[in-house]
Amino acid sequence: MTNLVQIILQYKNDNESVYNTWFIDNNQRLKAFRTIRRGVLQVIEDIKNKTFPNDFKESSLEFVLNCIAEQKQVFAGVSHPFYWKPKLRIPDIYENQNNKLAFGQFLENCINAKSEEQVVKEIIKLDELKIKGLGPAVASILYFIHPTWFPPFNTAILNGFNFLFKDKKKLGSWTEYLKIRETLIETNTLHKSQLSNDLGAIAGLFFEIGTQKMLIGNDEYLSEAERSRFEKNVHKRQKEILEEKLEENLHSEMQYHLLKIGVSLGFDVTPASNDKNKSFNGQNFSFISLEKFPELPTDKDTQNTIKLIDVLWFEKSTNKIIGAFEVEKSTSIYSGILRLSDLYFSISSGREVFYIIIPNHRERDVVLQLNRPVIKNSKMNIKYILFSELRANCDAICKFGTDHSIMEKISISI
């Protein structure tokens, strides 16, 4: 396609495109990879241990799909193909034990694969089983396991592909998905300098075209009804961007209060490793944070996860963590709990304090998550603090606090 370079430039230059609102500089997107991978490992473990339920609701698979759905710029509705539909008996991975086992083995083989060819073979094996309702919607899970090998897949991405390549590929076929993948990878290779090794970038382009958020050349192909829908989509996206910006500002504000309190109590402090360039109220996080993250007595992968915790307090000039804080807004509270549990189960000395910081309207959500058996049965004590309490009491804590126990005054324990 001779004009594809111009189309890619149009996609990248639109500040409201998926490329700029989801793919580039999106901390939540980056954090999601580790969280979703851990969630997939839990699905595999549940299936192995025969503790995976006969319904999607409250399963480890629901958690994985909810984490993906939080990337709402592209993945809104990603859970729908996995909802258990009893009358149709689809997807047939809940009540059929053989299919459930096959699905678990598929996920395990994919997550351990050393090459993309191995995963393609697993897809073909899964397809040959003809499990009702289990189609290439699974590809969106594969994307978060192997983002340079497999693109995400949904109706909008398919529509964009068909429009761009004048094709008629279908949604529910693994065979069609693999053909689309080959074309997408070939196209991405030709234009990699404008896009990315991560196939989310080019999939986002197809998504933009497929939802008609992005018009190619003139828009004569749109009917009046389609044009009206397009304008509504643009308005909706602008509203979502404004809401996300407000949420991000709140997140930064809470991180700043926690960093400020930590410094006032005499601790070394640091925000998440990908948040150091943030600021609040004219105060750069980097100016009050550790210049270099201390080496922790754990493996590299676990350390990288711990470094993504929103705020950490260290005992002065040591690598001993005193406080760990996850600030949650619209994202999954459980994903923050998982990062805290990585810290707890890998290097905890028993002296640390763990807190989830939440908007007031999400108090019920955090109570539900902290009451999960896996959390309740562990010795890990996670408390929560409301945004309003942290904001209202920050200055007083800085003035009168002498140690981390002062945080108990504004926290709630389950």
C-alpha positions as CSV (number, residue, x, y, z in Angstrom):
1,M,0.0,0.0,0.0
2,T,1.8,3.1,-1.3
3,N,0.0,5.5,1.1
4,L,0.5,3.4,4.3
5,V,3.4,5.6,5.4
6,Q,1.1,8.7,5.4
7,I,-1.6,6.7,7.2
8,I,0.9,5.7,9.9
9,L,2.0,9.3,10.3
10,Q,-1.6,10.5,10.6
11,Y,-2.1,7.8,13.3
12,K,1.0,8.9,15.2
13,N,0.4,12.6,14.9
14,D,-3.2,12.5,16.3
15,N,-2.8,13.2,20.0
16,E,-6.1,11.5,20.7
17,S,-5.3,8.3,18.8
18,V,-4.8,4.9,20.4
19,Y,-1.1,5.3,19.7
20,N,-0.8,8.3,21.9
21,T,-3.4,7.6,24.6
22,W,-2.7,3.8,25.0
23,F,0.6,2.7,23.4
24,I,3.1,5.4,24.2
25,D,4.0,6.5,27.8
26,N,1.2,4.6,29.4
27,N,2.3,3.3,32.8
28,Q,-0.8,1.2,33.3
29,R,-0.2,-0.6,30.0
30,L,3.3,-1.4,31.0
31,K,2.3,-2.6,34.5
32,A,-0.4,-4.8,33.0
33,F,2.0,-7.2,31.3
34,R,3.5,-8.5,34.5
35,T,0.1,-8.6,36.3
36,I,-1.6,-10.5,33.4
37,R,1.3,-12.9,33.1
38,R,0.9,-13.7,36.8
39,G,-2.8,-14.1,36.4
40,V,-2.3,-16.6,33.5
41,L,0.0,-18.6,35.7
42,Q,-2.7,-18.7,38.4
43,V,-5.3,-19.9,35.8
44,I,-2.9,-22.7,34.9
45,E,-2.3,-23.6,38.6
46,D,-6.1,-23.6,39.3
47,I,-6.8,-25.9,36.4
48,K,-3.9,-28.3,37.5
49,N,-5.2,-28.3,41.0
50,K,-8.8,-28.8,39.9
51,T,-9.9,-25.6,41.7
52,F,-10.9,-23.7,38.6
53,P,-14.7,-23.1,38.8
54,N,-17.4,-24.1,36.3
55,D,-18.2,-20.5,35.7
56,F,-16.2,-17.5,34.5
57,K,-17.4,-15.3,37.4
58,E,-14.9,-15.0,40.3
59,S,-12.4,-17.3,38.4
60,S,-8.7,-16.5,37.9
61,L,-9.5,-16.2,34.2
62,E,-12.0,-13.4,35.0
63,F,-9.2,-11.5,36.8
64,V,-6.9,-11.9,33.7
65,L,-9.6,-10.6,31.4
66,N,-10.5,-7.7,33.8
67,C,-6.9,-6.6,33.8
68,I,-6.9,-6.7,30.0
69,A,-10.2,-4.8,29.8
70,E,-8.7,-2.0,31.9
71,Q,-6.8,-1.1,28.7
72,K,-10.1,0.2,27.6
73,Q,-8.7,2.3,24.6
74,V,-8.5,-1.0,22.7
75,F,-9.8,-3.9,24.9
76,A,-13.3,-2.8,26.1
77,G,-15.5,-5.8,26.0
78,V,-12.6,-8.3,25.8
79,S,-14.3,-10.4,28.5
80,H,-17.5,-11.0,26.6
81,P,-16.4,-14.1,24.6
82,F,-15.4,-15.8,27.9
83,Y,-18.7,-15.3,29.8
84,W,-20.2,-18.7,30.5
85,K,-23.4,-19.1,28.4
86,P,-25.2,-22.1,29.9
87,K,-27.8,-22.5,27.2
88,L,-25.2,-22.6,24.4
89,R,-22.6,-24.4,26.5
90,I,-19.9,-22.0,25.4
91,P,-17.1,-21.4,25.8
92,D,-16.9,-25.1,26.7
93,I,-14.0,-24.8,29.1
94,Y,-15.9,-24.7,32.4
95,E,-18.0,-27.8,32.6
96,N,-16.1,-30.0,30.2
97,Q,-13.1,-31.2,32.2
98,N,-11.1,-32.4,29.1
99,N,-11.5,-29.1,27.4
100,K,-10.6,-27.3,30.6
101,L,-7.4,-29.3,30.9
102,A,-6.6,-28.7,27.2
103,F,-7.0,-25.0,27.7
104,G,-4.7,-25.0,30.8
105,Q,-2.1,-27.0,28.9
106,F,-2.4,-24.6,26.0
107,L,-1.7,-21.6,28.2
108,E,1.2,-23.3,30.0
109,N,2.8,-24.3,26.7
110,C,2.4,-20.8,25.3
111,I,3.7,-19.0,28.4
112,N,6.8,-21.3,28.4
113,A,7.4,-21.2,24.6
114,K,10.8,-20.1,23.4
115,S,9.8,-19.3,19.9
116,E,6.7,-18.0,18.1
117,E,6.6,-21.2,16.0
118,Q,5.9,-23.2,19.2
119,V,3.0,-21.0,20.0
120,V,1.6,-21.3,16.4
121,K,1.8,-25.1,16.8
122,E,-0.2,-24.8,20.1
123,I,-2.8,-22.7,18.4
124,I,-3.2,-25.3,15.7
125,K,-3.5,-28.1,18.2
126,L,-6.1,-26.1,20.2
127,D,-8.0,-25.4,17.0
128,E,-8.1,-29.1,16.1
129,L,-10.0,-29.8,19.3
130,K,-12.9,-27.7,18.1
131,I,-13.8,-26.5,21.6
132,K,-17.1,-24.7,21.2
133,G,-16.8,-20.9,21.7
134,L,-13.0,-20.9,22.3
135,G,-11.8,-18.9,19.3
136,P,-9.1,-16.3,18.6
137,A,-10.4,-14.0,21.4
138,V,-7.7,-15.8,23.3
139,A,-5.2,-13.9,21.1
140,S,-5.6,-10.9,23.3
141,I,-4.2,-13.0,26.2
142,L,-1.4,-14.2,24.0
143,Y,-0.5,-10.6,23.2
144,F,0.2,-9.8,26.8
145,I,2.4,-12.9,27.1
146,H,4.3,-12.4,23.8
147,P,3.7,-8.8,22.6
148,T,6.3,-9.0,19.8
149,W,5.0,-12.3,18.4
150,F,1.2,-12.1,18.5
151,P,-1.1,-9.1,18.0
152,P,-4.3,-8.6,20.0
153,F,-7.6,-9.4,18.1
154,N,-11.1,-8.1,18.3
155,T,-13.9,-7.0,16.0
156,A,-12.6,-3.5,15.5
157,I,-9.1,-4.7,14.7
158,L,-10.5,-7.2,12.2
159,N,-12.7,-4.5,10.6
160,G,-9.7,-2.2,10.3
161,F,-7.7,-4.9,8.7
162,N,-10.4,-5.8,6.2
163,F,-10.9,-2.2,5.2
164,L,-7.2,-1.4,4.9
165,F,-6.4,-4.6,2.9
166,K,-9.8,-4.8,1.0
167,D,-10.2,-8.3,2.5
168,K,-13.1,-10.3,4.0
169,K,-11.5,-12.2,6.9
170,K,-13.9,-13.5,9.6
171,L,-13.9,-13.1,13.4
172,G,-14.2,-16.5,15.0
173,S,-11.6,-18.5,13.1
174,W,-8.1,-19.3,14.3
175,T,-7.1,-20.0,10.7
176,E,-8.1,-16.5,9.7
177,Y,-6.4,-15.0,12.7
178,L,-3.1,-16.7,11.7
179,K,-3.4,-15.3,8.2
180,I,-4.1,-11.8,9.5
181,R,-1.1,-12.2,11.9
182,E,1.2,-13.0,9.0
183,T,0.1,-10.0,7.0
184,L,0.3,-7.8,10.0
185,I,3.8,-8.9,10.9
186,E,5.0,-8.5,7.3
187,T,3.5,-5.0,7.2
188,N,5.0,-4.2,10.6
189,T,8.5,-5.4,9.5
190,L,8.3,-3.1,6.5
191,H,7.4,-0.1,8.7
192,K,9.0,-1.0,12.0
193,S,11.0,2.3,12.1
194,Q,7.7,4.2,12.2
195,L,6.0,1.7,14.5
196,S,7.4,-0.8,17.1
197,N,8.5,-4.4,17.7
198,D,5.5,-4.5,20.0
199,L,2.6,-5.5,17.8
200,G,0.2,-3.4,19.9
201,A,1.2,-0.3,17.9
202,I,0.1,-1.6,14.5
203,A,-2.9,-3.4,16.0
204,G,-3.9,0.0,17.4
205,L,-3.8,1.4,13.9
206,F,-6.2,-1.2,12.6
207,F,-8.4,-0.5,15.7
208,E,-8.5,3.2,14.9
209,I,-9.6,2.5,11.3
210,G,-12.0,-0.3,12.3
211,T,-13.9,1.9,14.7
212,Q,-13.8,4.8,12.2
213,K,-12.1,7.0,14.7
214,M,-9.5,7.6,12.0
215,L,-10.5,8.5,8.5
216,I,-8.3,7.6,5.6
217,G,-8.2,10.3,2.9
218,N,-11.7,11.6,2.2
219,D,-14.6,10.2,4.0
220,E,-17.0,9.7,1.1
221,Y,-17.4,6.1,2.0
222,L,-19.4,7.1,5.1
223,S,-23.2,7.3,5.1
224,E,-24.9,10.0,7.1
225,A,-25.6,7.4,9.9
226,E,-22.0,6.3,9.9
227,R,-20.8,9.9,9.9
228,S,-23.0,10.6,12.9
229,R,-21.7,7.5,14.7
230,F,-18.2,8.6,13.9
231,E,-18.7,12.0,15.4
232,K,-20.3,10.5,18.6
233,N,-17.2,8.2,18.9
234,V,-14.9,11.2,18.7
235,H,-16.9,13.0,21.3
236,K,-16.9,10.0,23.6
237,R,-13.1,9.5,23.2
238,Q,-12.4,13.2,24.0
239,K,-14.5,12.8,27.2
240,E,-12.7,9.6,28.1
241,I,-9.3,11.3,27.6
242,L,-10.3,14.2,29.9
243,E,-11.5,11.7,32.6
244,E,-8.3,9.7,32.3
245,K,-6.2,12.9,32.6
246,L,-8.1,13.8,35.8
247,E,-7.5,10.3,37.2
248,E,-3.8,10.5,36.4
249,N,-3.6,13.9,38.2
250,L,-5.3,12.3,41.3
251,H,-2.9,9.4,41.1
252,S,0.1,11.8,41.0
253,E,-1.3,13.8,43.8
254,M,-1.6,10.8,46.1
255,Q,1.9,9.6,45.2
256,Y,3.3,13.1,46.1
257,H,1.6,13.1,49.5
258,L,3.1,9.7,50.3
259,L,6.6,10.7,49.1
260,K,6.3,13.9,51.1
261,I,5.2,12.1,54.3
262,G,8.0,9.5,53.9
263,V,10.7,12.2,53.6
264,S,9.3,14.0,56.7
265,L,9.5,10.7,58.7
266,G,13.1,10.3,57.8
267,F,12.9,7.6,55.2
268,D,14.4,7.3,51.7
269,V,11.6,7.3,49.2
270,T,10.9,6.4,45.6
271,P,7.9,6.3,43.3
272,A,7.4,3.5,40.8
273,S,10.4,3.2,38.5
274,N,8.3,4.5,35.5
275,D,6.9,7.5,37.5
276,K,10.1,9.3,38.4
277,N,9.6,12.0,35.8
278,K,6.2,12.9,37.2
279,S,5.4,15.9,39.3
280,F,2.6,17.4,41.4
281,N,2.0,21.1,42.2
282,G,5.3,22.1,40.6
283,Q,7.3,19.5,42.7
284,N,9.2,16.9,40.6
285,F,9.2,13.5,42.2
286,S,12.9,13.0,41.1
287,F,13.9,15.9,43.4
288,I,12.7,14.1,46.6
289,S,13.4,10.5,45.6
290,L,16.3,8.1,45.7
291,E,18.5,8.6,42.7
292,K,19.2,4.9,42.4
293,F,16.9,2.1,43.4
294,P,18.6,-0.1,46.1
295,E,19.5,-3.7,45.1
296,L,17.1,-6.1,46.8
297,P,17.9,-9.7,47.9
298,T,15.7,-11.3,45.2
299,D,15.7,-12.3,41.6
300,K,15.6,-9.7,38.8
301,D,12.0,-10.3,37.7
302,T,10.7,-10.0,41.2
303,Q,12.8,-6.8,41.8
304,N,11.4,-5.3,38.6
305,T,7.8,-6.0,39.8
306,I,8.6,-4.4,43.3
307,K,10.0,-1.4,41.5
308,L,6.6,-0.8,40.0
309,I,4.9,-0.4,43.4
310,D,3.6,3.2,43.4
311,V,5.6,4.4,46.5
312,L,8.2,2.7,48.6
313,W,9.8,3.9,51.9
314,F,13.2,2.6,52.8
315,E,15.1,2.8,56.1
316,K,17.6,5.5,55.6
317,S,20.7,4.5,53.5
318,T,19.6,0.8,53.4
319,N,17.7,-1.5,51.1
320,K,15.2,-2.4,53.9
321,I,11.7,-1.5,52.9
322,I,9.5,0.0,55.6
323,G,6.4,1.0,53.7
324,A,4.8,0.0,50.4
325,F,1.8,1.8,48.9
326,E,-0.3,1.1,45.9
327,V,-2.5,4.0,44.6
328,E,-5.5,2.7,42.7
329,K,-8.1,4.6,40.8
330,S,-10.0,2.9,37.9
331,T,-7.6,0.0,37.6
332,S,-7.9,-3.4,39.3
333,I,-7.2,-3.2,43.0
334,Y,-6.2,-6.8,42.9
335,S,-3.3,-6.1,40.6
336,G,-1.8,-3.7,43.2
337,I,-2.3,-6.4,45.9
338,L,-0.3,-8.8,43.7
339,R,2.6,-6.4,43.5
340,L,2.5,-6.0,47.3
341,S,2.4,-9.8,47.7
342,D,5.4,-10.2,45.5
343,L,7.3,-8.0,48.0
344,Y,5.8,-9.8,51.0
345,F,6.5,-13.3,49.9
346,S,10.0,-12.6,48.5
347,I,11.8,-10.4,50.9
348,S,9.5,-9.4,53.8
349,S,11.1,-9.1,57.3
350,G,7.7,-8.7,58.9
351,R,8.4,-5.0,59.7
352,E,6.9,-3.6,56.6
353,V,3.6,-1.9,56.4
354,F,1.3,-2.3,53.3
355,Y,-1.4,0.1,52.2
356,I,-3.8,0.5,49.3
357,I,-4.8,4.1,48.6
358,I,-8.2,4.4,47.0
359,P,-10.9,6.9,46.0
360,N,-13.7,7.1,48.5
361,H,-16.2,5.6,46.0
362,R,-14.1,2.4,45.7
363,E,-14.1,1.4,49.4
364,R,-16.5,-1.5,48.7
365,D,-14.2,-2.8,46.0
366,V,-11.1,-2.9,48.2
367,V,-13.0,-4.6,51.0
368,L,-14.1,-7.3,48.6
369,Q,-10.5,-7.8,47.4
370,L,-8.9,-7.9,50.8
371,N,-11.5,-10.5,51.9
372,R,-10.3,-12.9,49.2
373,P,-9.3,-16.2,50.9
374,V,-5.8,-16.0,49.4
375,I,-5.2,-12.7,51.2
376,K,-7.2,-13.5,54.4
377,N,-5.3,-16.8,54.9
378,S,-1.9,-15.2,54.5
379,K,-0.2,-13.3,57.3
380,M,0.0,-10.3,55.1
381,N,-1.7,-7.3,56.7
382,I,-2.8,-4.8,54.1
383,K,-4.7,-1.7,55.2
384,Y,-6.3,0.9,53.1
385,I,-6.5,4.7,53.1
386,L,-9.1,6.9,51.4
387,F,-7.9,9.7,49.1
388,S,-9.8,12.2,51.1
389,E,-8.1,11.2,54.4
390,L,-4.6,11.3,52.9
391,R,-5.2,14.7,51.3
392,A,-6.7,16.2,54.4
393,N,-4.1,14.9,56.8
394,C,-0.9,15.0,54.9
395,D,0.5,18.3,56.3
396,A,-0.5,17.3,59.9
397,I,1.3,13.9,59.6
398,C,4.4,15.6,58.2
399,K,4.3,18.0,61.2
400,F,3.5,15.7,64.0
401,G,4.5,12.2,62.8
402,T,7.6,10.5,64.3
403,D,7.5,7.1,62.7
404,H,5.4,5.0,60.2
405,S,2.8,4.1,62.8
406,I,1.3,7.6,62.3
407,M,-0.3,6.2,59.1
408,E,-2.5,3.9,61.2
409,K,-4.4,7.0,62.4
410,I,-5.9,7.5,58.9
411,S,-6.0,3.8,57.7
412,I,-8.6,1.1,57.9
413,S,-8.0,-2.5,58.6
414,I,-10.2,-5.4,57.4
